[in-house]
Amino acid sequence: MVSSSHEALHRIFQQEPGLFSRVARHLGVAFPPPLSASELSTDLTETRPLERRVDTLLRMDTEDGSFVLAVESQSAPSAHKPASWAYYLSHVYAKYGVPPVLLVVCPDRKTAAWAAQQFDIGPRQWPSLTLRPLVLGPNDVPVIDSPDEAARDIPLTILSAALHRCEPEADAILNALAKALKSLSADDEITAGTFIELTEQGLGTSQAADLWRHLMAVDLSFFQSQTAQKLRQEGREEGREEGRAEGQANALLLLLHHRGVEVTEGDRERIESCDDLDVLDLWLTRAIAATSMAEVFAAGGETSSTAD
């Protein structure tokens, strides 16, 4: 089962593709920042019934050309992984015709040291293939414990917190990150919500996760309340033109889209057909923190159409 902390270590590169060129400098490799980046399908399954999926796959277009960045989150050494990684890179190159780069993000030093070695695939006398991953571990990402520095690069600070989550520096990183998020403008509230969620996922079940939840409850609770108020207001302003219920429904769907919550056609129809402003208001409030439509519709006898 894929863990939330596993997800955060590669999803941060989906949220901020330019982070790759910045962290690569810590590995002694200079990649130009992307002029654009687009997500590619992570499904590398062949026609035969064998499913292979890379964690994150991004096409990066830079002034020096294009490459495909495959990001893998690896929590422990695994004997079969080098062969899988070699397959991913070969398949990506054959499918897209663009040079691939493998970045392995590891939350502990032992796994990072294992992943950083050169993997020769083939007989000792003549290896047919050499795999050289770029590896990010706790030693490769700086401890960011200054709010000013954190504010300059929030995605890098999130990665720093995730990779140092079990170390004494974790508390200082999280305090700096909380202050940096608090300085974001009202227009950045939905982005802030994504950053808050990624940070919590990246911390996993570590003690630092408890501190983060406390910081969110005490220092950043205004994000949820302000976001709710803002979306309600947007919904009601739009409602004066198109009908208040329709405006609320549109605001709810917009929030779900930004948070990446999967909405089925049945869910969409249920939202758009609801004319009870109190119910829509309740769903809107729940959607701020929900990770599924079941959570949005649940309680009080409400159940998602996806569960029917």
Residue pairs with C-beta under 8 A, 6 or more apart in sequence:
3 75
3 204
4 200
4 201
4 202
4 204
5 75
5 107
5 162
5 165
5 201
5 202
5 203
5 204
5 205
6 55
6 73
6 75
7 73
7 201
8 73
8 158
8 162
8 198
8 199
8 201
8 202
9 73
9 105
9 107
9 159
9 162
9 163
9 202
10 55
10 56
10 71
10 72
10 73
10 105
11 56
11 198
11 201
12 19
12 155
12 158
12 159
12 162
12 198
12 202
13 19
13 20
13 56
13 58
13 69
13 71
13 103
14 39
14 56
14 58
15 155
15 194
15 195
15 198
16 155
17 34
17 37
17 58
17 60
17 69
18 33
18 34
18 37
19 153
19 155
19 156
19 159
20 31
20 34
20 58
20 60
20 69
20 71
20 103
21 31
21 32
21 33
21 34
21 62
22 33
22 153
22 156
23 136
23 140
23 141
23 156
23 159
24 30
24 31
24 134
26 136
26 140
26 141
26 142
27 134
27 135
27 136
27 140
29 134
31 60
31 62
31 101
32 62
32 63
32 64
33 62
34 60
34 61
34 62
35 61
35 62
35 63
36 61
37 58
37 59
37 60
37 61
38 58
38 59
39 56
39 57
39 58
40 57
40 58
40 59
40 68
40 96
41 57
42 53
42 54
42 55
42 56
42 57
43 51
43 53
44 52
44 53
44 54
44 87
44 88
44 91
44 92
44 95
45 51
45 52
45 53
46 52
52 84
52 87
52 88
52 91
54 70
54 71
54 72
54 88
54 92
55 70
55 71
55 72
55 73
56 69
56 70
56 71
57 68
57 69
57 70
57 71
57 92
58 68
58 69
58 71
59 66
59 67
59 68
59 69
59 96
59 98
60 66
60 67
60 68
60 69
66 98
66 99
67 98
67 99
67 100
67 101
68 92
68 93
68 96
68 98
68 99
68 100
68 101
69 100
69 101
69 103
70 85
70 88
70 89
70 92
70 100
70 101
70 102
70 103
71 103
71 104
71 105
72 81
72 85
72 88
72 102
72 103
72 104
72 105
72 133
73 104
73 105
73 106
74 81
74 104
74 105
74 106
74 111
74 115
75 106
75 107
75 108
75 111
76 111
77 110
77 111
77 114
77 115
82 119
82 121
82 131
83 121
85 102
85 104
85 119
85 131
85 133
86 119
86 121
86 129
86 131
88 100
88 102
89 100
89 102
89 131
92 98
92 100
93 99
93 100
101 134
102 131
102 133
102 134
103 133
103 134
103 135
103 136
104 112
104 115
104 133
104 134
104 135
104 136
105 135
105 136
105 137
105 159
105 163
106 112
106 115
106 135
106 136
106 137
106 163
107 137
107 138
107 162
107 163
107 165
107 166
107 204
108 137
108 138
108 166
109 137
109 138
109 139
111 137
112 135
112 136
112 137
112 138
112 139
112 140
113 137
115 133
115 135
115 137
116 133
116 135
116 137
118 130
118 131
118 132
119 130
119 131
119 132
119 133
120 127
120 129
120 130
120 131
121 127
121 128
121 129
121 130
121 131
122 128
122 129
136 159
136 163
137 163
138 163
138 164
138 167
141 156
141 159
141 160
141 163
141 164
142 160
143 160
143 164
143 169
143 172
143 173
144 150
144 153
144 156
144 157
144 160
144 173
144 176
144 177
145 169
145 172
145 173
145 175
145 176
146 176
147 175
147 176
147 179
147 180
147 183
149 157
149 176
150 157
150 173
150 176
150 177
150 179
150 180
151 179
151 180
151 183
154 177
154 180
154 181
154 195
155 195
157 173
157 176
157 177
157 180
158 177
158 195
158 198
158 199
158 202
159 202
160 173
161 170
161 173
161 174
161 177
161 199
161 202
161 203
161 208
161 212
162 199
162 202
162 203
164 170
164 173
165 202
165 203
165 204
165 206
165 208
165 209
166 206
166 208
170 203
170 206
170 207
170 208
170 211
171 208
171 211
174 199
174 208
174 211
174 212
174 215
175 215
177 199
178 212
178 215
178 216
178 219
178 220
179 219
181 192
181 195
181 196
181 220
181 223
182 219
182 220
184 191
184 192
186 226
186 230
189 223
189 226
189 227
189 230
190 227
190 255
190 258
190 259
192 220
192 223
193 223
193 224
193 227
193 259
193 288
194 258
194 259
194 260
196 216
196 220
196 223
197 259
199 212
200 209
200 212
200 213
200 216
203 209
203 212
224 288
224 289
227 255
227 288
228 284
228 285
228 288
231 251
231 252
231 254
231 255
231 284
232 248
232 251
232 281
232 284
234 247
234 251
235 244
235 247
235 248
235 249
235 250
235 251
235 252
235 280
235 284
236 244
236 247
236 248
237 247
238 246
238 247
238 250
238 251
239 245
239 246
239 247
239 248
240 247
241 247
242 250
244 277
245 274
245 275
245 276
245 277
245 280
246 272
248 277
248 280
248 281
248 284
249 271
249 272
249 274
249 280
251 284
252 271
252 280
252 283
252 284
252 287
253 263
253 268
253 271
253 272
255 284
255 287
255 288
256 263
256 287
256 293
256 296
257 263
259 287
259 290
261 287
261 290
261 291
261 292
261 293
261 296
262 292
262 293
263 271
263 293
264 293
264 305
264 306
266 305
266 306
266 308
267 293
267 297
267 304
267 305
267 306
269 305
270 297
270 305
271 280
271 283
274 280
274 283
283 296
283 297
286 295
286 296
286 298
287 296
289 295
290 296
292 304
292 306
293 304
293 305
293 306
294 303
294 304
294 306
294 307
296 304
297 303
297 304
297 305
298 304
